Each structure stands twice: as structure tokens, then as C-alpha cells.
């Protein structure tokens, strides 16, 4: 799925308003490759879903 970051994180991690691809969901949190180039888990309440993908795992 594609989500838009709505939080106010550090510019080194996530940028406000930027679209990110969710690579997985673990215990309800989104796995996203951030601005550092590494993937981390982020809480979904800081994002809005822009596009859902018909993948049962995402």
C-alpha cells in the first residue's frame, strides 16, 4: 500500500507529506524504508492510506 506521512518526524527519517510504500505490516505497524535508506516500523496513526493494494499481507 502507499501511505502519506502526516507526522512531524526528523528530516533524516520521514518527511511530512511524502508518500511511502509499505513493505509489510508487523503487529499493526508499517514497515517503511525511510530517508536513511533503512527499513523501520512506524505506527499507522502517523499516516493516511493513499492507495490500497489487493495483497492480503499489506
PyMOL Python script that loads the backbone (N, CA, C, O; Angstrom):
from pymol import cmd

cmd.read_pdbstr("""\
ATOM      1  N   UNK A   1       0.846  -1.168   0.000  1.00  0.00           N
ATOM      2  CA  UNK A   1       0.000   0.000   0.000  1.00  0.00           C
ATOM      3  C   UNK A   1       0.893   1.232   0.000  1.00  0.00           C
ATOM      4  O   UNK A   1       2.068   1.173   0.360  1.00  0.00           O
ATOM      5  N   UNK A   2       0.310   2.339  -0.409  1.00  0.00           N
ATOM      6  CA  UNK A   2       1.021   3.609  -0.424  1.00  0.00           C
ATOM      7  C   UNK A   2       0.387   4.496   0.642  1.00  0.00           C
ATOM      8  O   UNK A   2      -0.836   4.619   0.718  1.00  0.00           O
ATOM      9  N   UNK A   3       1.240   5.116   1.468  1.00  0.00           N
ATOM     10  CA  UNK A   3       0.757   5.974   2.545  1.00  0.00           C
ATOM     11  C   UNK A   3       1.459   7.327   2.493  1.00  0.00           C
ATOM     12  O   UNK A   3       2.558   7.451   1.951  1.00  0.00           O
ATOM     13  N   UNK A   4       0.810   8.335   3.062  1.00  0.00           N
ATOM     14  CA  UNK A   4       1.396   9.671   3.170  1.00  0.00           C
ATOM     15  C   UNK A   4       1.703   9.921   4.637  1.00  0.00           C
ATOM     16  O   UNK A   4       0.856   9.711   5.505  1.00  0.00           O
ATOM     17  N   UNK A   5       2.930  10.374   4.906  1.00  0.00           N
ATOM     18  CA  UNK A   5       3.339  10.656   6.279  1.00  0.00           C
ATOM     19  C   UNK A   5       2.756  11.989   6.728  1.00  0.00           C
ATOM     20  O   UNK A   5       2.943  13.010   6.066  1.00  0.00           O
ATOM     21  N   UNK A   6       2.054  11.976   7.851  1.00  0.00           N
ATOM     22  CA  UNK A   6       1.413  13.176   8.382  1.00  0.00           C
ATOM     23  C   UNK A   6       2.070  13.681   9.660  1.00  0.00           C
ATOM     24  O   UNK A   6       1.707  14.742  10.169  1.00  0.00           O
ATOM     25  N   UNK A   7       3.029  12.934  10.176  1.00  0.00           N
ATOM     26  CA  UNK A   7       3.683  13.314  11.422  1.00  0.00           C
ATOM     27  C   UNK A   7       4.721  14.400  11.219  1.00  0.00           C
ATOM     28  O   UNK A   7       4.848  14.966  10.133  1.00  0.00           O
ATOM     29  N   UNK A   8       5.455  14.679  12.270  1.00  0.00           N
ATOM     30  CA  UNK A   8       6.477  15.718  12.234  1.00  0.00           C
ATOM     31  C   UNK A   8       7.817  15.123  12.638  1.00  0.00           C
ATOM     32  O   UNK A   8       8.463  15.603  13.570  1.00  0.00           O
ATOM     33  N   UNK A   9       8.228  14.085  11.938  1.00  0.00           N
ATOM     34  CA  UNK A   9       9.483  13.418  12.250  1.00  0.00           C
ATOM     35  C   UNK A   9      10.692  14.217  11.810  1.00  0.00           C
ATOM     36  O   UNK A   9      10.568  15.259  11.166  1.00  0.00           O
ATOM     37  N   UNK A  10      11.839  13.724  12.160  1.00  0.00           N
ATOM     38  CA  UNK A  10      13.098  14.332  11.735  1.00  0.00           C
ATOM     39  C   UNK A  10      13.261  14.171  10.232  1.00  0.00           C
ATOM     40  O   UNK A  10      12.885  13.133   9.688  1.00  0.00           O
ATOM     41  N   UNK A  11      13.815  15.174   9.538  1.00  0.00           N
ATOM     42  CA  UNK A  11      14.028  15.047   8.088  1.00  0.00           C
ATOM     43  C   UNK A  11      14.969  13.898   7.725  1.00  0.00           C
ATOM     44  O   UNK A  11      15.033  13.498   6.562  1.00  0.00           O
ATOM     45  N   UNK A  12      15.690  13.370   8.695  1.00  0.00           N
ATOM     46  CA  UNK A  12      16.584  12.237   8.443  1.00  0.00           C
ATOM     47  C   UNK A  12      15.805  10.926   8.398  1.00  0.00           C
ATOM     48  O   UNK A  12      16.328   9.914   7.930  1.00  0.00           O
ATOM     49  N   UNK A  13      14.562  10.930   8.880  1.00  0.00           N
ATOM     50  CA  UNK A  13      13.788   9.688   8.899  1.00  0.00           C
ATOM     51  C   UNK A  13      12.630   9.736   7.913  1.00  0.00           C
ATOM     52  O   UNK A  13      12.652   9.034   6.902  1.00  0.00           O
ATOM     53  N   UNK A  14      11.626  10.550   8.190  1.00  0.00           N
ATOM     54  CA  UNK A  14      10.457  10.667   7.316  1.00  0.00           C
ATOM     55  C   UNK A  14      10.156  12.139   7.069  1.00  0.00           C
ATOM     56  O   UNK A  14      10.377  12.981   7.939  1.00  0.00           O
ATOM     57  N   UNK A  15       9.652  12.440   5.880  1.00  0.00           N
ATOM     58  CA  UNK A  15       9.326  13.825   5.528  1.00  0.00           C
ATOM     59  C   UNK A  15       7.812  14.018   5.509  1.00  0.00           C
ATOM     60  O   UNK A  15       7.077  13.246   4.893  1.00  0.00           O
ATOM     61  N   UNK A  16       7.371  15.059   6.192  1.00  0.00           N
ATOM     62  CA  UNK A  16       5.942  15.372   6.270  1.00  0.00           C
ATOM     63  C   UNK A  16       5.360  15.535   4.868  1.00  0.00           C
ATOM     64  O   UNK A  16       5.894  16.280   4.046  1.00  0.00           O
ATOM     65  N   UNK A  17       4.260  14.832   4.606  1.00  0.00           N
ATOM     66  CA  UNK A  17       3.567  14.931   3.327  1.00  0.00           C
ATOM     67  C   UNK A  17       4.085  14.021   2.229  1.00  0.00           C
ATOM     68  O   UNK A  17       3.465  13.921   1.170  1.00  0.00           O
ATOM     69  N   UNK A  18       5.209  13.355   2.458  1.00  0.00           N
ATOM     70  CA  UNK A  18       5.795  12.490   1.432  1.00  0.00           C
ATOM     71  C   UNK A  18       5.080  11.143   1.388  1.00  0.00           C
ATOM     72  O   UNK A  18       4.605  10.640   2.406  1.00  0.00           O
ATOM     73  N   UNK A  19       5.014  10.566   0.179  1.00  0.00           N
ATOM     74  CA  UNK A  19       4.427   9.240   0.000  1.00  0.00           C
ATOM     75  C   UNK A  19       5.489   8.168   0.219  1.00  0.00           C
ATOM     76  O   UNK A  19       6.635   8.313  -0.207  1.00  0.00           O
ATOM     77  N   UNK A  20       5.090   7.095   0.887  1.00  0.00           N
ATOM     78  CA  UNK A  20       5.978   5.963   1.145  1.00  0.00           C
ATOM     79  C   UNK A  20       5.243   4.669   0.831  1.00  0.00           C
ATOM     80  O   UNK A  20       4.023   4.588   0.976  1.00  0.00           O
ATOM     81  N   UNK A  21       5.992   3.658   0.401  1.00  0.00           N
ATOM     82  CA  UNK A  21       5.429   2.330   0.170  1.00  0.00           C
ATOM     83  C   UNK A  21       5.570   1.517   1.455  1.00  0.00           C
ATOM     84  O   UNK A  21       6.632   1.501   2.078  1.00  0.00           O
ATOM     85  N   UNK A  22       4.505   0.853   1.837  1.00  0.00           N
ATOM     86  CA  UNK A  22       4.534  -0.036   2.996  1.00  0.00           C
ATOM     87  C   UNK A  22       4.997  -1.401   2.502  1.00  0.00           C
ATOM     88  O   UNK A  22       4.334  -2.028   1.676  1.00  0.00           O
ATOM     89  N   UNK A  23       6.137  -1.856   3.013  1.00  0.00           N
ATOM     90  CA  UNK A  23       6.704  -3.137   2.596  1.00  0.00           C
ATOM     91  C   UNK A  23       6.191  -4.303   3.424  1.00  0.00           C
ATOM     92  O   UNK A  23       6.396  -5.462   3.062  1.00  0.00           O
ATOM     93  N   UNK A  24       5.529  -4.007   4.528  1.00  0.00           N
ATOM     94  CA  UNK A  24       4.973  -5.057   5.369  1.00  0.00           C
ATOM     95  C   UNK A  24       4.259  -4.446   6.557  1.00  0.00           C
ATOM     96  O   UNK A  24       4.419  -3.262   6.855  1.00  0.00           O
ATOM     97  N   UNK A  25       3.475  -5.262   7.227  1.00  0.00           N
ATOM     98  CA  UNK A  25       2.794  -4.837   8.447  1.00  0.00           C
ATOM     99  C   UNK A  25       3.111  -5.871   9.515  1.00  0.00           C
ATOM    100  O   UNK A  25       2.859  -7.064   9.342  1.00  0.00           O
ATOM    101  N   UNK A  26       3.669  -5.394  10.625  1.00  0.00           N
ATOM    102  CA  UNK A  26       4.055  -6.281  11.719  1.00  0.00           C
ATOM    103  C   UNK A  26       3.452  -5.762  13.016  1.00  0.00           C
ATOM    104  O   UNK A  26       3.742  -4.648  13.452  1.00  0.00           O
ATOM    105  N   UNK A  27       2.612  -6.583  13.619  1.00  0.00           N
ATOM    106  CA  UNK A  27       1.916  -6.214  14.856  1.00  0.00           C
ATOM    107  C   UNK A  27       1.208  -4.876  14.705  1.00  0.00           C
ATOM    108  O   UNK A  27       1.145  -4.083  15.645  1.00  0.00           O
ATOM    109  N   UNK A  28       0.670  -4.630  13.501  1.00  0.00           N
ATOM    110  CA  UNK A  28      -0.098  -3.425  13.246  1.00  0.00           C
ATOM    111  C   UNK A  28       0.718  -2.218  12.814  1.00  0.00           C
ATOM    112  O   UNK A  28       0.145  -1.193  12.445  1.00  0.00           O
ATOM    113  N   UNK A  29       2.042  -2.313  12.851  1.00  0.00           N
ATOM    114  CA  UNK A  29       2.902  -1.196  12.458  1.00  0.00           C
ATOM    115  C   UNK A  29       3.372  -1.388  11.027  1.00  0.00           C
ATOM    116  O   UNK A  29       3.517  -2.517  10.559  1.00  0.00           O
ATOM    117  N   UNK A  30       3.613  -0.267  10.326  1.00  0.00           N
ATOM    118  CA  UNK A  30       4.033  -0.292   8.927  1.00  0.00           C
ATOM    119  C   UNK A  30       5.554  -0.376   8.810  1.00  0.00           C
ATOM    120  O   UNK A  30       6.280   0.377   9.459  1.00  0.00           O
ATOM    121  N   UNK A  31       6.021  -1.297   7.978  1.00  0.00           N
ATOM    122  CA  UNK A  31       7.456  -1.373   7.670  1.00  0.00           C
ATOM    123  C   UNK A  31       7.694  -0.517   6.430  1.00  0.00           C
ATOM    124  O   UNK A  31       7.155  -0.792   5.358  1.00  0.00           O
ATOM    125  N   UNK A  32       8.516   0.532   6.593  1.00  0.00           N
ATOM    126  CA  UNK A  32       8.751   1.529   5.550  1.00  0.00           C
ATOM    127  C   UNK A  32      10.241   1.817   5.453  1.00  0.00           C
ATOM    128  O   UNK A  32      10.931   1.916   6.468  1.00  0.00           O
ATOM    129  N   UNK A  33      10.731   1.951   4.226  1.00  0.00           N
ATOM    130  CA  UNK A  33      12.106   2.410   4.011  1.00  0.00           C
ATOM    131  C   UNK A  33      12.068   3.929   4.132  1.00  0.00           C
ATOM    132  O   UNK A  33      11.399   4.604   3.350  1.00  0.00           O
ATOM    133  N   UNK A  34      12.792   4.464   5.122  1.00  0.00           N
ATOM    134  CA  UNK A  34      12.752   5.902   5.362  1.00  0.00           C
ATOM    135  C   UNK A  34      13.871   6.635   4.618  1.00  0.00           C
ATOM    136  O   UNK A  34      14.523   6.056   3.750  1.00  0.00           O
ATOM    137  N   UNK A  35      14.088   7.890   4.955  1.00  0.00           N
ATOM    138  CA  UNK A  35      15.063   8.728   4.259  1.00  0.00           C
ATOM    139  C   UNK A  35      16.505   8.268   4.478  1.00  0.00           C
ATOM    140  O   UNK A  35      17.396   8.656   3.722  1.00  0.00           O
ATOM    141  N   UNK A  36      16.742   7.455   5.491  1.00  0.00           N
ATOM    142  CA  UNK A  36      18.089   6.927   5.734  1.00  0.00           C
ATOM    143  C   UNK A  36      18.407   5.763   4.806  1.00  0.00           C
ATOM    144  O   UNK A  36      19.556   5.329   4.715  1.00  0.00           O
ATOM    145  N   UNK A  37      17.372   5.254   4.110  1.00  0.00           N
ATOM    146  CA  UNK A  37      17.559   4.106   3.231  1.00  0.00           C
ATOM    147  C   UNK A  37      17.365   2.774   3.932  1.00  0.00           C
ATOM    148  O   UNK A  37      17.480   1.719   3.308  1.00  0.00           O
ATOM    149  N   UNK A  38      17.074   2.817   5.219  1.00  0.00           N
ATOM    150  CA  UNK A  38      16.839   1.605   6.005  1.00  0.00           C
ATOM    151  C   UNK A  38      15.344   1.440   6.247  1.00  0.00           C
ATOM    152  O   UNK A  38      14.592   2.414   6.230  1.00  0.00           O
ATOM    153  N   UNK A  39      14.918   0.196   6.472  1.00  0.00           N
ATOM    154  CA  UNK A  39      13.504  -0.022   6.769  1.00  0.00           C
ATOM    155  C   UNK A  39      13.296  -0.133   8.274  1.00  0.00           C
ATOM    156  O   UNK A  39      14.071  -0.772   8.985  1.00  0.00           O
ATOM    157  N   UNK A  40      12.225   0.510   8.736  1.00  0.00           N
ATOM    158  CA  UNK A  40      11.874   0.529  10.146  1.00  0.00           C
ATOM    159  C   UNK A  40      10.366   0.394  10.275  1.00  0.00           C
ATOM    160  O   UNK A  40       9.627   0.556   9.304  1.00  0.00           O
ATOM    161  N   UNK A  41       9.924   0.096  11.486  1.00  0.00           N
ATOM    162  CA  UNK A  41       8.491   0.024  11.770  1.00  0.00           C
ATOM    163  C   UNK A  41       8.010   1.373  12.296  1.00  0.00           C
ATOM    164  O   UNK A  41       8.654   2.001  13.137  1.00  0.00           O
ATOM    165  N   UNK A  42       6.852   1.801  11.773  1.00  0.00           N
ATOM    166  CA  UNK A  42       6.260   3.070  12.178  1.00  0.00           C
ATOM    167  C   UNK A  42       4.793   2.856  12.512  1.00  0.00           C
ATOM    168  O   UNK A  42       4.137   2.015  11.898  1.00  0.00           O
ATOM    169  N   UNK A  43       4.260   3.617  13.494  1.00  0.00           N
ATOM    170  CA  UNK A  43       2.851   3.470  13.864  1.00  0.00           C
ATOM    171  C   UNK A  43       1.939   4.001  12.763  1.00  0.00           C
ATOM    172  O   UNK A  43       2.212   5.063  12.204  1.00  0.00           O
ATOM    173  N   UNK A  44       0.875   3.294  12.443  1.00  0.00           N
ATOM    174  CA  UNK A  44      -0.001   3.686  11.340  1.00  0.00           C
ATOM    175  C   UNK A  44      -0.769   4.982  11.580  1.00  0.00           C
ATOM    176  O   UNK A  44      -1.237   5.602  10.625  1.00  0.00           O
ATOM    177  N   UNK A  45      -0.907   5.401  12.834  1.00  0.00           N
ATOM    178  CA  UNK A  45      -1.677   6.620  13.094  1.00  0.00           C
ATOM    179  C   UNK A  45      -0.968   7.888  12.621  1.00  0.00           C
ATOM    180  O   UNK A  45      -1.555   8.970  12.666  1.00  0.00           O
ATOM    181  N   UNK A  46       0.287   7.776  12.166  1.00  0.00           N
ATOM    182  CA  UNK A  46       1.008   8.927  11.630  1.00  0.00           C
ATOM    183  C   UNK A  46       0.914   9.007  10.106  1.00  0.00           C
ATOM    184  O   UNK A  46       1.589   9.828   9.485  1.00  0.00           O
ATOM    185  N   UNK A  47       0.075   8.154   9.499  1.00  0.00           N
ATOM    186  CA  UNK A  47      -0.028   8.077   8.041  1.00  0.00           C
ATOM    187  C   UNK A  47      -1.482   8.071   7.605  1.00  0.00           C
ATOM    188  O   UNK A  47      -2.375   7.725   8.378  1.00  0.00           O
ATOM    189  N   UNK A  48      -1.711   8.463   6.344  1.00  0.00           N
ATOM    190  CA  UNK A  48      -3.006   8.246   5.715  1.00  0.00           C
ATOM    191  C   UNK A  48      -2.779   7.335   4.518  1.00  0.00           C
ATOM    192  O   UNK A  48      -1.798   7.485   3.790  1.00  0.00           O
ATOM    193  N   UNK A  49      -3.679   6.403   4.321  1.00  0.00           N
ATOM    194  CA  UNK A  49      -3.570   5.479   3.195  1.00  0.00           C
ATOM    195  C   UNK A  49      -3.985   6.216   1.931  1.00  0.00           C
ATOM    196  O   UNK A  49      -5.073   6.787   1.861  1.00  0.00           O
ATOM    197  N   UNK A  50      -3.105   6.197   0.929  1.00  0.00           N
ATOM    198  CA  UNK A  50      -3.366   6.851  -0.350  1.00  0.00           C
ATOM    199  C   UNK A  50      -3.855   5.832  -1.366  1.00  0.00           C
ATOM    200  O   UNK A  50      -4.757   6.112  -2.156  1.00  0.00           O
ATOM    201  N   UNK A  51      -3.248   4.640  -1.340  1.00  0.00           N
ATOM    202  CA  UNK A  51      -3.624   3.594  -2.287  1.00  0.00           C
ATOM    203  C   UNK A  51      -3.493   2.239  -1.609  1.00  0.00           C
ATOM    204  O   UNK A  51      -2.434   1.873  -1.100  1.00  0.00           O
ATOM    205  N   UNK A  52      -4.598   1.511  -1.618  1.00  0.00           N
ATOM    206  CA  UNK A  52      -4.567   0.144  -1.097  1.00  0.00           C
ATOM    207  C   UNK A  52      -4.216  -0.796  -2.230  1.00  0.00           C
ATOM    208  O   UNK A  52      -4.622  -0.591  -3.374  1.00  0.00           O
ATOM    209  N   UNK A  53      -3.467  -1.815  -1.906  1.00  0.00           N
ATOM    210  CA  UNK A  53      -3.096  -2.843  -2.874  1.00  0.00           C
ATOM    211  C   UNK A  53      -3.795  -4.122  -2.446  1.00  0.00           C
ATOM    212  O   UNK A  53      -3.869  -4.416  -1.253  1.00  0.00           O
ATOM    213  N   UNK A  54      -4.305  -4.879  -3.394  1.00  0.00           N
ATOM    214  CA  UNK A  54      -5.055  -6.092  -3.065  1.00  0.00           C
ATOM    215  C   UNK A  54      -4.133  -7.249  -2.711  1.00  0.00           C
ATOM    216  O   UNK A  54      -4.228  -8.334  -3.284  1.00  0.00           O
ATOM    217  N   UNK A  55      -3.252  -7.006  -1.774  1.00  0.00           N
ATOM    218  CA  UNK A  55      -2.345  -8.022  -1.259  1.00  0.00           C
ATOM    219  C   UNK A  55      -2.786  -8.293   0.178  1.00  0.00           C
ATOM    220  O   UNK A  55      -2.805  -7.365   0.986  1.00  0.00           O
ATOM    221  N   UNK A  56      -3.142  -9.530   0.524  1.00  0.00           N
ATOM    222  CA  UNK A  56      -3.655  -9.804   1.865  1.00  0.00           C
ATOM    223  C   UNK A  56      -2.658  -9.510   2.975  1.00  0.00           C
ATOM    224  O   UNK A  56      -3.052  -9.400   4.136  1.00  0.00           O
ATOM    225  N   UNK A  57      -1.379  -9.381   2.650  1.00  0.00           N
ATOM    226  CA  UNK A  57      -0.367  -9.114   3.664  1.00  0.00           C
ATOM    227  C   UNK A  57      -0.134  -7.626   3.853  1.00  0.00           C
ATOM    228  O   UNK A  57       0.492  -7.228   4.836  1.00  0.00           O
ATOM    229  N   UNK A  58      -0.628  -6.777   2.925  1.00  0.00           N
ATOM    230  CA  UNK A  58      -0.449  -5.335   3.037  1.00  0.00           C
ATOM    231  C   UNK A  58      -1.803  -4.677   3.038  1.00  0.00           C
ATOM    232  O   UNK A  58      -1.894  -3.452   3.125  1.00  0.00           O
TER     233      UNK A  58
END
""", "prot")
cmd.dss("prot")
cmd.show_as("cartoon", "prot")
cmd.util.cbc("prot")
cmd.orient("prot")
